[in-house]
Amino acid sequence: MNELHLESSPYLLQHAQNPIFWKAWNNNTLATAKNENKLIIISIGYAACHWCHVMEHESFENNEVATVMNNNYIAIKVDKEERPDVDAIYMKALQIMTGQGGWPLNVVCLPDGRPVWGATYVKKENWIDTLEQLADMYHNHSQKVIEYAEKLHEGLNILGIVEQNMHTDEFPFENIHFLVEKWQKSFDLEYGGYARAPKFMMPNNLEFLQYYSYIFQNNTILKHVDLSLTKMAYGGLFDTVDGGFSRYSVDIKWHIPHFEKMLYDNGQLISVYAEAYKRSKNQLYKSIIDKTLQFIANELTDKSGGFYASLDADSINEIQELEEGAFYVWKKNELESILKEDYSLFAEVFNINSFGHWEHENYVLIQKESLSEIATKNNISLEKLILKKQRWENLLYQIRSKRQKPRLDDKCLTSWNAMMLKGYADAYSALGNINYLAIAEKNALFITQKLWTPEGNLLHSYKNGTAKIEGFLEDYAFTIDAFIRLYQVTFNEEYLQNAKQLTDYCLEQFYDENQQFFAFNSRNDSQLIAPHFEVEDNVIPAANSVMANNLYTLSILYHNSYYEKLVNQMLHHITVKIDYASAYSNWMKLWLIKNSGKELAICGEKAQQELQKINSEYLPNIIIAGSSRNSSIPFLAHRFVANETMFYLCENKSCLQPETSFEAIQSKINS
């Protein structure tokens, strides 16, 4: 029987009525496969995945397909967001077998879980044919199948290990310039991002490039960052009506998105736009922050303070069928009817023309020019055009709200919540909006109360009052990062203590002395068919690169030489591997701060007030700490002076004479 009705994942529940005897990933299911000596089908996807829905409709709702699967296989459905470890292992296997990856991810495995075949989306006829052939081969020629699985398993084990740098010399820091110059060759000089489609936003890439250009005064790189952030904000990819970014665009101009909205993208992008706003005071960036956080509050926030995972790409269209993007698109005659005498100007702003046309007479709203350029051409004031644009968006929002919304994935994932928490903290830091801080602190309470057990470990997923699944390294790494950031915008030492406690737990349960990196799965968790050490940054930074950055900050604040040693080892192994810098941008950020970073302590009764001044500045190379009273944090020890507020600027474990004003220390920071 189909057992998915027992699960809480919205993705798994979407498949609960399939005629296939789906089971969830767990020890009992895997034991059943061994006991019955049956091949396993592992089908991995997520709730907002368009092609997952297509394959479900074509194959998994089909009785002919069900007969083949039920008679010959143990069928396991996996929500990749609930089990990123399972997804990572079988994605590696698929890439070995086919040279590509994606979702839905479908693999056929031996009863012990070792893969023998894999593909992404497969048409129904091909799916049936493949499964019948594989079942026949395993029944009649099982030794050949087992031999292939063994060879593939060897490759998986090799891929799972991080190659060690056995040289004792440090990789020259000056090479960072060569890597960035090589990286620049892939830039799209017209629309920002990279000169290819599909086009992903890559927040961590933008964060590093902005930091690099600031440190080395590289205006070419900085212009590219601003071009990317501006074009991304102009619409299409960004939902100008309701806020929030979709996962990627299918074209090169950021126009037609793959319409799903993911929490992790929006959390990271808020942080990037917040830092860009600090640097530039660009009002466009501020509007993106405010509108996106309004979207998060309206659509992806649980009353308990948690954040939901995503909104689907698909929604019900006017003929009551699921269609990708149906909720977001507009037709010309519809817009003319809504906007009336304002339509011509609206059409110019949002390109209701060949530039903004998608397909089937549908338009996705996108700006091509700045509002100031459009205002000048139309002989109206910028202020008036801004107000008109706001009214148009509010009007369209009211009309669009009557449509059927995309389906919601309402599970709360620890790692993604931490990214969003940090986004709110960064937005508060940049804009001073106290409501953003309140939401961040409420989410921190949600994590500590709902997802952090009395035994000291984090759980990965929360839904309907229940937390489950042993936390993965990404959960710890991003939560530690978020707590450090929350400390740095509040000086509440409880957040920093939480960060250190989770770090020490990671060292006990995840750190591998031989590899000198952190495993993705805890020692307490059931181990998979191959090890997994996540080191390459992608749309989300690698868990190991986040941990390395965390360890570096904590090594300074706690004067912890062991943390520092681990950071140096990890960076030593990684820097020599870097070829294409985009895949290591978070490591390069660490490399940069180790060579150009400074630390600032603010101690005194007015430390909180002074912190606000510091936080509003773009100072990416400064690690900030402080206290309005005596502190037990080693970096702050013996620095509190009653009736004074002192600023201590340090570099390379040496501190300048303290200053008593923000202005005085600011000149030294910038020197």
C-alpha positions in Angstrom: 0.0 0.0 0.0 1.0 3.6 -0.4 2.3 4.8 3.0 2.9 8.4 2.2 -0.3 9.5 4.0 1.6 8.9 7.2 4.2 11.6 6.3 4.1 15.4 7.0 6.1 16.6 4.0 3.8 18.4 1.5 5.8 16.9 -1.4 5.3 13.4 -0.1 1.7 14.1 0.7 1.2 15.2 -3.0 2.0 11.5 -3.9 -0.1 9.9 -1.1 -3.0 9.1 -3.5 -0.8 7.6 -6.3 -1.6 3.9 -7.1 2.1 3.2 -6.5 3.0 1.6 -3.2 5.3 4.4 -2.2 7.2 4.2 1.1 9.2 6.9 2.9 13.0 6.8 3.3 13.7 5.1 6.7 15.4 2.0 8.1 12.3 -0.2 8.0 11.9 0.5 4.2 15.5 -0.3 3.5 15.3 -3.5 5.6 12.2 -4.6 3.6 14.1 -4.3 0.4 16.9 -6.5 1.7 14.5 -9.0 3.2 12.5 -9.3 -0.1 15.7 -9.0 -2.3 14.0 -6.4 -4.4 15.4 -3.6 -6.5 14.7 -0.1 -5.1 13.4 2.9 -7.0 14.4 6.1 -5.2 12.5 9.1 -6.7 13.6 12.4 -5.3 11.9 15.8 -5.7 10.4 18.7 -3.9 7.1 20.4 -3.6 7.8 23.4 -5.8 9.4 21.4 -8.7 7.5 21.7 -11.9 8.9 18.7 -13.7 8.3 16.6 -10.6 4.6 17.4 -11.0 4.7 16.6 -14.7 6.3 13.1 -14.1 3.8 12.5 -11.4 0.8 13.2 -13.6 2.2 11.2 -16.6 3.6 8.2 -14.7 3.0 8.0 -11.0 -0.7 8.5 -11.4 -0.9 5.8 -14.1 -2.1 2.3 -13.2 0.1 0.6 -15.9 3.2 2.2 -14.4 2.0 1.3 -10.9 1.7 -2.4 -11.9 5.3 -2.5 -13.1 6.7 -0.7 -10.0 4.6 -2.5 -7.4 5.4 -6.0 -8.8 9.1 -5.6 -9.1 10.4 -2.8 -6.9 10.3 -1.2 -3.4 9.4 2.4 -4.3 10.7 5.1 -2.1 9.7 8.8 -2.4 12.1 11.3 -1.0 11.6 15.0 -0.3 15.1 16.4 -1.2 14.6 19.2 1.2 13.9 16.9 4.1 16.8 14.6 3.2 19.5 16.6 1.5 22.0 13.9 2.4 20.1 11.2 0.4 19.7 13.7 -2.4 23.4 14.6 -2.5 24.6 11.0 -2.6 22.3 9.9 -5.4 22.8 13.1 -7.3 26.5 12.3 -7.4 25.7 8.8 -8.7 23.5 10.3 -11.4 26.2 12.7 -12.4 28.7 9.8 -12.7 26.3 7.8 -14.8 24.9 10.5 -17.1 27.1 13.6 -16.6 24.2 15.7 -15.6 21.7 16.2 -12.7 18.4 17.8 -11.8 15.0 17.0 -10.4 13.0 14.8 -10.4 16.0 12.6 -9.6 15.2 8.9 -10.2 17.6 6.1 -9.4 17.2 2.3 -9.4 19.3 0.6 -6.7 20.2 -2.8 -5.4 18.4 -3.9 -2.3 21.3 -2.5 -0.2 20.9 1.0 -1.8 23.8 0.9 -4.2 22.7 2.6 -7.5 22.7 0.9 -10.9 20.7 3.3 -13.1 19.5 6.9 -13.0 17.8 9.7 -14.8 15.8 12.9 -14.3 12.4 13.3 -16.0 11.5 10.3 -18.0 8.4 9.9 -20.3 5.9 7.2 -19.3 6.7 4.8 -22.1 10.5 5.0 -21.6 10.0 4.7 -17.8 8.0 1.5 -18.1 10.4 0.0 -20.7 13.5 0.8 -18.6 12.0 -0.6 -15.4 10.9 -3.8 -17.1 14.4 -4.3 -18.6 16.2 -3.6 -15.3 13.9 -6.0 -13.4 14.5 -8.7 -16.0 18.2 -8.1 -15.9 18.4 -8.4 -12.1 16.3 -11.5 -12.1 18.3 -13.3 -14.9 21.7 -11.7 -14.8 22.0 -10.3 -11.3 25.8 -10.7 -11.1 26.3 -8.2 -14.0 24.1 -5.7 -12.2 26.0 -6.2 -8.9 29.4 -5.8 -10.6 28.2 -2.5 -12.2 26.9 -1.3 -8.8 30.2 -2.2 -7.2 32.2 -0.1 -9.7 29.8 2.8 -9.4 30.0 2.6 -5.6 33.8 2.8 -5.8 33.5 6.0 -7.7 31.0 7.4 -5.2 33.4 6.6 -2.3 36.2 8.4 -4.1 34.0 11.4 -4.9 32.9 11.6 -1.2 36.5 12.2 0.0 38.1 15.6 -0.1 41.5 15.5 -1.7 44.2 16.6 0.7 46.8 19.2 0.0 50.0 17.5 1.2 52.2 20.5 0.6 53.3 22.5 3.6 53.6 25.8 1.8 50.6 28.2 1.8 48.9 28.8 -1.5 49.9 32.5 -2.3 47.1 34.9 -1.4 48.0 37.0 -4.4 46.5 34.3 -6.6 43.1 35.5 -5.6 43.4 38.3 -8.2 44.2 35.8 -11.0 41.1 33.8 -10.0 38.9 36.8 -10.0 40.2 38.0 -13.4 39.5 34.5 -14.8 36.0 34.6 -13.2 35.3 38.0 -14.9 35.4 36.4 -18.4 32.0 34.7 -17.7 30.2 38.0 -16.7 27.2 39.2 -18.6 28.1 42.9 -19.2 24.6 43.8 -20.4 22.3 42.2 -17.8 24.6 41.2 -15.0 25.1 37.7 -13.6 26.7 35.2 -16.0 26.4 35.1 -19.7 24.3 32.0 -19.9 20.8 30.7 -19.4 19.3 29.4 -17.2 20.4 32.2 -15.0 20.8 31.7 -11.2 21.3 34.7 -8.8 24.2 33.1 -6.8 24.0 35.4 -3.7 27.2 34.2 -2.2 29.1 35.0 -5.4 27.7 38.6 -5.3 28.6 38.9 -1.6 32.2 38.0 -2.3 32.6 40.1 -5.4 31.2 43.2 -3.5 33.6 42.5 -0.7 36.5 42.0 -3.1 35.8 45.2 -5.0 35.6 47.2 -1.7 38.9 45.9 -0.4 40.8 46.4 -3.6 38.9 49.4 -5.0 38.0 47.5 -8.1 35.3 49.6 -9.7 34.8 47.2 -12.7 33.8 44.4 -10.4 31.6 46.8 -8.3 29.8 48.0 -11.4 29.1 44.4 -12.3 27.6 43.7 -8.9 25.4 46.8 -9.1 24.4 45.9 -12.6 23.4 42.4 -11.5 21.5 43.6 -8.4 19.7 46.3 -10.5 18.7 44.0 -13.4 17.5 41.3 -11.0 15.4 43.9 -9.2 13.7 45.1 -12.3 11.2 42.3 -12.5 10.5 39.0 -14.1 12.7 37.1 -11.7 11.6 39.6 -8.9 7.8 39.7 -8.3 7.3 43.4 -8.5 3.6 43.1 -7.5 4.1 41.2 -4.2 7.9 41.0 -3.6 10.1 38.0 -3.5 12.5 36.3 -6.0 11.9 33.2 -8.0 14.6 30.5 -8.1 16.1 31.4 -11.4 15.3 32.8 -14.9 15.2 30.6 -18.0 16.5 33.4 -20.2 19.5 35.6 -20.0 17.8 38.9 -19.1 16.3 37.8 -15.8 12.8 37.9 -17.3 11.0 34.6 -17.3 11.5 32.8 -14.0 11.1 29.2 -13.0 8.3 30.6 -10.9 8.8 28.7 -7.6 9.8 31.0 -4.7 12.3 29.4 -2.3 12.9 30.7 1.3 16.7 30.1 1.0 17.0 32.4 -2.1 15.1 35.2 -0.5 16.9 35.0 2.8 20.3 35.2 1.2 19.4 37.9 -1.2 18.1 40.1 1.6 21.5 39.9 3.1 23.2 40.8 -0.2 20.8 43.8 -0.9 21.3 45.0 2.7 25.0 45.1 2.3 24.7 46.8 -1.1 22.3 49.4 0.4 24.8 50.2 3.2 27.5 50.8 0.6 25.4 52.7 -1.9 22.3 54.0 -0.2 20.5 53.1 -3.4 16.7 53.4 -2.8 16.0 50.6 -5.3 17.8 48.2 -3.0 15.9 49.4 0.0 12.6 48.9 -1.8 13.6 45.3 -2.7 14.4 44.6 0.9 11.1 46.0 2.2 8.9 44.4 -0.4 10.6 41.0 -0.1 10.3 41.0 3.6 6.6 42.0 3.3 6.2 38.9 1.0 7.9 36.7 3.6 5.7 38.0 6.3 2.5 37.6 4.2 3.2 34.2 2.6 6.0 32.3 4.3 5.7 33.0 8.0 4.2 30.6 10.6 2.5 32.1 13.6 5.1 30.4 15.8 7.9 32.4 14.2 9.1 29.8 11.8 9.5 30.4 8.1 7.9 28.1 5.5 10.0 26.5 2.7 8.5 27.6 -0.6 5.7 28.4 -3.0 5.1 26.2 -5.9 5.9 27.1 -9.5 2.5 25.8 -10.6 -0.9 27.2 -9.8 -4.5 26.7 -11.0 -5.3 28.6 -14.2 -8.6 30.0 -15.5 -9.6 26.6 -16.8 -8.9 24.9 -13.4 -5.7 23.2 -14.5 -2.2 23.4 -12.9 0.0 25.6 -15.0 3.4 27.0 -14.4 3.3 30.7 -13.7 -0.4 31.1 -14.0 -0.7 33.1 -10.8 1.9 35.7 -12.0 1.2 36.5 -15.6 -1.0 39.2 -17.3 -2.6 39.6 -20.6 -2.6 43.0 -22.4 -6.4 43.5 -22.6 -6.6 42.7 -18.9 -4.0 45.3 -18.0 -5.7 47.9 -20.3 -9.0 47.3 -18.4 -7.4 47.6 -15.0 -5.2 50.6 -15.6 -7.3 52.6 -18.0 -5.8 56.1 -18.7 -2.5 55.0 -17.0 -2.0 52.0 -19.2 0.3 53.6 -21.7 2.7 54.8 -19.1 2.4 51.5 -17.2 3.2 49.6 -20.5 6.3 51.7 -20.9 7.5 51.1 -17.3 6.8 47.3 -17.4 7.3 46.6 -21.1 4.0 45.3 -22.3 5.7 44.9 -25.7 8.0 42.4 -27.3 10.6 42.8 -24.5 8.1 41.8 -21.8 6.1 39.2 -23.8 6.5 35.6 -22.7 4.2 33.2 -24.6 0.5 32.6 -25.3 -0.2 36.4 -25.1 1.1 36.4 -21.5 3.3 39.1 -20.1 5.7 38.9 -17.2 6.3 42.4 -15.8 9.8 43.7 -16.2 11.5 47.0 -16.2 14.2 47.8 -18.8 15.1 51.3 -17.7 15.3 53.1 -14.4 12.3 55.1 -13.3 14.3 58.3 -13.5 15.0 57.7 -17.2 11.3 56.9 -17.9 10.2 60.0 -15.9 12.5 62.3 -17.9 11.2 60.9 -21.3 7.6 61.4 -20.2 8.1 64.8 -18.7 6.8 63.9 -15.2 8.6 64.1 -11.9 10.3 61.0 -10.5 8.4 61.4 -7.3 5.1 61.2 -9.2 6.1 58.2 -11.2 7.2 56.4 -8.0 3.8 57.0 -6.5 2.1 55.8 -9.7 4.1 52.6 -9.7 3.2 51.9 -6.1 -0.5 52.4 -6.8 -0.3 50.2 -9.9 1.4 47.4 -7.9 -1.1 47.7 -5.1 -4.0 47.5 -7.6 -2.6 44.5 -9.3 -1.9 42.9 -6.0 -5.6 43.2 -5.0 -6.7 41.8 -8.3 -4.2 39.0 -8.3 -5.1 38.0 -4.8 -8.4 36.8 -6.1 -6.6 34.1 -8.2 -5.8 30.7 -6.8 -2.4 31.0 -5.1 0.4 28.5 -5.8 0.6 25.6 -3.4 2.5 26.2 -0.2 5.2 23.9 1.2 4.6 24.7 4.9 7.4 22.7 6.5 10.1 24.8 8.4 13.7 23.7 7.6 16.3 24.7 10.2 19.0 25.7 7.8 16.7 27.8 5.6 15.1 29.4 8.7 18.6 30.4 9.8 19.3 32.0 6.4 16.1 34.0 6.6 16.9 34.9 10.3 20.2 36.3 9.1 18.5 38.2 6.3 16.2 39.9 8.8 19.1 40.8 11.0 21.0 42.2 8.1 18.0 44.2 7.0 17.7 45.6 10.5 21.4 46.5 10.5 21.1 48.3 7.2 17.7 50.1 7.6 17.3 50.3 11.4 13.7 48.9 11.2 13.2 47.6 14.7 10.4 45.3 13.4 12.9 43.4 11.4 15.0 42.7 14.5 11.8 41.6 16.4 11.1 39.0 13.7 14.7 37.8 13.7 14.6 37.3 17.4 11.3 35.6 17.3 12.7 33.1 14.8 15.8 32.6 16.9 13.4 31.7 19.8 11.5 29.3 17.4 14.8 27.5 16.5 15.9 27.2 20.1 12.6 26.1 21.5 11.2 23.9 18.6 14.3 22.6 16.9 17.1 22.4 19.5 16.6 19.3 21.7 17.6 19.1 25.4 20.3 16.6 24.4 22.0 19.4 22.5 21.3 18.4 18.9 19.3 20.2 16.2 16.4 18.7 14.3 16.1 19.4 10.6 12.3 19.9 9.9 9.3 21.2 11.7 5.6 21.0 10.8 2.3 20.9 12.6 3.9 21.1 16.0 6.4 18.3 15.5 10.1 18.5 14.8 11.9 15.5 13.2 15.0 14.2 11.3 18.4 14.4 12.8 20.0 17.7 11.9 22.6 17.8 9.1 25.8 19.9 9.1 24.0 22.6 7.1 21.5 23.1 9.9 24.2 23.7 12.4 26.4 25.8 10.1 23.7 28.2 9.1 22.2 28.4 12.6 25.6 29.2 14.1 26.1 31.9 11.4 22.7 33.4 12.1 23.3 33.5 15.9 26.7 35.1 15.4 25.1 37.8 13.2 22.2 38.3 15.6 24.8 38.8 18.4 26.6 41.4 16.2 23.5 43.5 15.8 22.3 43.3 19.4 25.4 42.5 21.6 23.1 39.9 23.3 25.8 37.4 24.4 23.3 34.6 24.7 23.2 34.4 20.9 27.0 34.1 20.8 27.0 31.5 23.5 24.5 29.5 21.5 26.7 29.7 18.5 29.7 28.4 20.4 27.7 25.6 22.0 26.5 24.4 18.6 30.0 24.7 17.2 31.4 22.4 19.9 28.6 19.9 19.3 29.6 19.9 15.6 33.2 19.2 16.5 32.0 16.2 18.5 29.5 14.8 16.1 30.5 15.9 12.6 34.3 16.6 12.4 36.4 14.0 10.7 40.0 14.1 12.0 41.3 12.2 9.0 39.6 14.3 6.3 40.0 17.5 8.4 36.5 18.5 7.3 33.0 18.1 8.7 30.9 15.2 7.4 27.4 16.1 6.3 25.7 13.6 8.6 26.1 13.3 12.3 27.7 10.3 13.8 24.4 9.7 15.6 22.6 9.4 12.2 22.2 6.3 10.0 25.1 6.3 7.6 24.5 6.2 3.8 26.2 4.1 1.2 29.0 6.6 0.8 30.5 9.5 2.8 29.5 13.1 1.9 31.7 16.1 2.7 30.1 19.2 1.2 32.8 21.7 0.2 31.8 23.3 -3.1 29.6 26.5 -2.9 26.6 26.7 -5.1 23.3 28.5 -4.9 23.6 27.8 -1.2 27.2 28.0 0.2 28.8 24.6 1.2 28.2 23.6 4.8 31.9 23.3 5.3 32.7 26.8 4.0 30.0 28.2 6.3 31.5 26.3 9.3 35.0 27.5 8.4 33.8 31.1 8.4 32.0 30.5 11.7 35.1 29.0 13.3 37.2 31.9 12.2 35.0 34.5 13.8 34.6 32.4 17.0 38.4 31.8 17.1 38.9 35.5 17.4 36.1 36.3 19.9 37.0 33.3 22.1 40.8 33.4 21.6 40.4 29.7 20.6 43.6 28.4 18.9 42.0 25.0 18.1 39.3 26.7 16.1 42.0 28.7 14.3 44.0 25.6 13.6 40.9 23.9 12.0 40.2 27.0 9.8 43.8 27.0 8.6 43.8 23.3 7.7 40.5 23.6 5.8 41.6 26.6 3.9 45.0 25.0 3.2 43.2 22.0 1.5 40.7 24.2 -0.4 42.7 27.1 -1.8 44.9 24.8 -3.9 41.8 23.2 -5.4 40.2 26.5 -6.6 40.0 26.7 -10.4 36.5 28.1 -11.1 36.1 30.7 -8.4 32.3 30.7 -8.5 32.2 27.3 -6.8 34.4 28.5 -3.9 33.2 32.0 -3.3 32.5 31.5 0.4 35.9 30.0 0.9 37.4 33.0 -0.9 35.5 35.3 1.4 37.2 33.6 4.3 40.6 33.8 2.5 40.0 37.5 2.0 39.0 38.3 5.6 42.0 36.3 7.0 44.3 38.5 4.9 42.5 41.9 5.2 40.2 41.6 8.2 40.1 43.6 11.4 38.2 43.4 14.6 36.4 46.1 16.5 35.3 46.0 20.2 32.8 48.6 21.4 32.7 48.6 25.2 30.8 50.9 27.5 27.4 52.1 28.6 26.5 53.5 25.2 27.8 50.5 23.2 24.3 49.7 21.8 23.8 53.3 20.5 27.2 53.3 18.9 26.6 49.9 17.4 23.8 51.3 15.3 26.2 53.8 13.8 28.7 51.1 12.9 26.1 48.7 11.6 24.7 51.2 9.1 28.1 51.4 7.4 29.4 48.9 4.8 32.4 47.3 6.7 32.6 43.7 5.4 36.1 43.2 6.7 35.3 44.1 10.3 34.3 41.5 12.9 32.3 43.4 15.5 31.8 42.6 19.2 30.8 44.6 22.2 29.1 45.0 25.5 27.6 47.6 27.8 28.9 45.9 30.9 31.8 43.6 31.9 31.9 40.6 29.6 33.3 37.1 30.0 34.0 36.8 26.2 37.8 36.7 26.0 38.0 39.3 23.2 36.1 41.8 25.4 37.7 40.9 28.7 39.1 43.9 30.7 37.9 46.4 28.1 34.9 47.8 29.9 35.4 51.2 31.6 32.6 52.7 33.7 31.2 56.0 32.4 33.1 55.7 29.1 32.5 54.1 25.7 35.7 52.8 24.2 36.4 51.6 20.7 39.2 49.1 20.2 40.4 48.3 16.7 42.6 45.2 16.3 44.4 43.5 13.5 46.7 40.4 13.4 46.2 40.0 17.2 47.4 43.5 17.9 45.2 46.4 18.9 45.6 50.2 18.5 45.1 52.6 21.3 41.4 52.8 22.1 39.3 55.8 20.9 36.3 57.4 22.6 34.3 58.4 19.5 32.8 56.6 16.5 34.3 59.3 14.2 37.8 58.7 15.4 37.7 55.0 15.0 36.0 55.3 11.7 38.9 57.1 10.2 41.2 54.3 11.4 39.0 51.6 10.0 39.1 53.3 6.6 42.9 54.0 6.7 
